[in-house]
């Protein structure tokens, strides 16, 4: 089993008043490394409107590279406006994953729109930045990866990576909507697409992580990286029928030698809820993001209420083998 040393909560939106679009939540963290700081992109929300509806934006905080528990800068505005009326991302961008391509930074993001028979539907869009990742411009108003005849809803959770001169986009695709205690809850699973240029994608059209917690479990946040001769994936999962329970979400683990076939072993994940009754993560750990920095491996993750009160940081003790 891997061992993670928790370093505490790093960022809580409730500590920063007076930012209207950053009222609550700091969800799905993803990093971009600079010389002096580490930029962490995340999803946040302004207050709900008069009808109780919310929207979501993507923003960032910069952490001191020498001390990742210290916030040195907060975005002055969301990195991307909401989509146009009727577009797939009219009501929000969540989550977002970034990667340098040439002299630009590209962001792959899930854009969501409201529905009638179910709460939402989601597609994956792409935008690029020419100012170092502070602001982004869409490459078009439609999704890069929309739903299709074989993937009919909730194409979401993009994590963009480049291995062996090829781009890999790990994402989740919905397989069914469930009706649970009068609510519509989604079950979606992790999949992968590949590309030579980051724009034209080949979907492999199969779930790559087996289910373990439940036949209708939902999986999300598939974070993949290479270490010690194989690929490692940390991801988040939950059982839809228990979606509203506070301790439902957990972090799983899988490994692969070819990025397409994965062996799941959640017992190795090495991180779970805190025993401290006052801790921000004593009910939930979710949506992991693992990154390497200056010879160390770190994990950013959400705590209680799926990141409503921010995200925390943990450091790997030892190596991933």
URHU-V704534 format. One record per backbone hydrogen bond with DSSP energy under -0.5 kcal/mol. CO is the residue of the C=O (numbers start at 0). NH is the residue of the N-H. Records with the same first field share a line. If there is no record, write none. Layout:
CO = NH + NH
This chain:
2 = 316
3 = 5
4 = 314
7 = 312
10 = 310
11 = 14
12 = 15
14 = 16
15 = 18
17 = 19
18 = 21
19 = 46
23 = 44
26 = 42
29 = 40
31 = 38
35 = 64
36 = 33 + 38
37 = 62
38 = 31 + 40
39 = 60
40 = 29
41 = 58
42 = 26
43 = 56
44 = 22 + 23
48 = 51
52 = 48
55 = 92
56 = 43
57 = 78 + 79
58 = 41
59 = 74
60 = 39
61 = 71 + 72
62 = 37
63 = 66
66 = 63 + 69
68 = 70
69 = 63
72 = 61
78 = 135
83 = 86
86 = 89
88 = 82
90 = 55
91 = 111
94 = 109
96 = 107
98 = 105
100 = 103
103 = 100
104 = 128
105 = 98
106 = 108 + 126
107 = 96
108 = 110 + 124
109 = 93
110 = 122
111 = 90 + 91
112 = 120
118 = 114
120 = 112
121 = 154
122 = 110 + 124
123 = 143 + 144
124 = 108
125 = 138
126 = 106
127 = 136
128 = 104
136 = 127
143 = 145
144 = 123
150 = 147
152 = 173
153 = 155 + 173
155 = 171
158 = 169
160 = 167
162 = 165
165 = 162
166 = 194
167 = 160 + 169
168 = 192
169 = 158
170 = 190
171 = 155
172 = 188
175 = 186
177 = 179 + 184
179 = 182
182 = 179 + 184
184 = 177
185 = 187
186 = 174 + 175
187 = 218
188 = 172
189 = 207 + 208
190 = 170
191 = 203
192 = 168
193 = 201
194 = 166
198 = 200
200 = 202
201 = 193
207 = 209 + 261
213 = 216
215 = 239
217 = 237
219 = 235
220 = 222
221 = 223
222 = 233
224 = 231
226 = 229
229 = 226
230 = 255
231 = 224
232 = 253
233 = 222
234 = 251
235 = 219
236 = 249
237 = 217 + 239
238 = 241
239 = 242
241 = 244
244 = 247
248 = 284
249 = 236
251 = 234
252 = 264
253 = 232
254 = 262
255 = 230
259 = 261
260 = 257
261 = 263
262 = 254
264 = 267
265 = 268
267 = 1
269 = 3
274 = 276
275 = 278
278 = 281
279 = 303
280 = 273
285 = 301
288 = 299
290 = 297
292 = 295
295 = 292
296 = 315
297 = 290
298 = 313
299 = 288
300 = 311
301 = 285
302 = 305 + 306
303 = 306 + 307 + 308
304 = 307
306 = 25 + 309
307 = 24
309 = 302
310 = 9 + 10
311 = 300
312 = 6 + 7
313 = 298
314 = 4
315 = 317
316 = 2
318 = 320
